[in-house]
Amino acid sequence: MEMTRYMTKRPRFRSADIQAYTCFQQGRRLSREWMKTSVEKARRLFERAVKLDAGYAAALGGLAVCDAFLREWRNGSAPNGGYAIRALERDPLLPEARALELLREDRSDDARREFARAMAIEPDCYETNVFYALFCRSVGDYETAIRHYVDAAASFRRTTRRRTL
């Protein structure tokens, strides 16, 4: 990847270490496959990114997302390294990480507000749309859940198309 293209990426996804950024991008791609083995591999890549750049908020947020997936699949038993909180300490504009942490704490009203904030900051974020849809489904708000599943699918198609161009 040429450096000028790397530097024009959104600031919240940048790292001072190009290898950390590469691990983050690979982890993000794998985490979107929605298969347990892919999410576990993604988690290892995010961990590597954090080892390379300890302050990399986006990679910490990626770990929080993977842990949320794994908790869902393992009926609540999955690692919880406080990654969402650590990500927010480094970048308060990672509201999807905050919403995931609030959900983990069973604070659904606060989580709904954080998801709304996340959508206002970055309405096209695949992960935020997917987790908000899952949340809405869990509380019986099916109409909103469907809308965010559709938005997540559209976001996924756009980001996948960009990568292949």
Secondary structure, DSSP 4 states (H G I P E B T S, - for coil): --HHHHHTS-GGG--SSHHHHHHHHHHHHHHTT--HHHHHHHHHHHHHHHHH-TT-HHHHHHHHHHHHHHHHHTTT-S----HHHHHHHH-TT-HHHHHHHHHHTT-HHHHHHHHHHHHHH-TT-HHHHHHHHHHHHHTT-HHHHHHHHHHHHHHHHHHHHHHH-
